[in-house]
Amino acid sequence: MTEERHTEVETPDGKVHTHTTIIREEPASNSGVSIWFILFVILLSVAGGIWAFTQLGGAEAAKDNAIAEAADSVGNAADQVGEAAGEVGAAAQKAADKVTGK
């Protein structure tokens, strides 16, 4: 963008002097450096996000595996309790048969 400013000055003896100032605005020359810096920051942010996602994804899988193993252990314990209850029931029936003579 270019702008012109005209200034007129009158001296005490009546003479008029005109002064013209031209102002020319040009874009900054370091804009290329700014763009590269912004792209570098974006690239660094994306790389950091990918790294964080892969690290947190491994922790999530380990947590899921631990929960699955705990559920499996609870299921095995329940099976053992059921078998023990069946054995107690059979022993009680056998004792009752002895008492009644059957």
N, C-alpha and C positions, 0 to 999 in steps of 0.2 A: 504494500500500500504506500502511496506517495502523497505527501501533503505539502502545500506551499503556503508560506506565511509572508505577507508583505507588511513592512513597517515604514511609515513615513515620519521623518523628523524635520521640524522646521527650526532653523537657527534664528538667533535674535535679529540678524540682519535681513531676514525674510526668505532666505534660500531654503528649498525643500530637498531633502535627501531621501531616497527610497532604498530600502534594504530588503532583499528577498532571501528567505531561508527555505531550503528544500529539505524535508524530512522523509527519509526512505526507510521503511521497516522491512527487514528480511528475516526469514525464519532462522532459528538458531542452527548452527552448523553441527552441534553435538547430538542432534535428534537421532542419528543412526546408532550412536552409543546407547542412548536411552532405550531404543527398541530392542537391541541385543540384550541389555540388562534385564528388561522385562521378560523376554523370552527365556532367559537363563533362570530367572526366579520361577517362572511357570513350570519349566522342565524339572527343576529341583523339587518343586511341590508335588508334581505328579509322581516322581520317583519315590519321594518320601511316603506318599499315600499308598503306593504299591507295596513298598517294604512293610509298612504298618499293617496292611491288610493281610499279607502272607504270614506275618508273625502272629497276629491275633487269630487267624484262621486255624493255625496249629494248636493254639491253646483251646479253642472251641472244640476241636476234634478230640483232644485229650480229655476234656471234661465230659463229652458225650460218651467216650469209651469207659470212663470211670463209672458213670451212671449205669451203663449197660451191664458192667461187671457186678455192680452192687445189686441190681435187679436180679441177675442170674443167681447170685448167692442167696438172696431172699427166697427165690423159687426153689432152690435145692433144699434150703432149711424147711420150707413148708412141706416138701415131699417127704422128708425124713420124719417130720411130726406126724404126717398122715400115716406113714408106715408104722410108727410106734403106737399110734392110737389103734390101728388095726390089730397089732400084736397084743395090746392090752385087752382089747375086746375079745380076742380069741382065748386068751388066758382066763378071762373072767367067765366066759362060757364054759370052758373046760372045768373050772373050779365049781361052777354051779351044777354041772352034770355030775361031778363026783358027789356033791352033797345030796343031790336028789336021787342018785343012783342010776342015772340014765346011761 
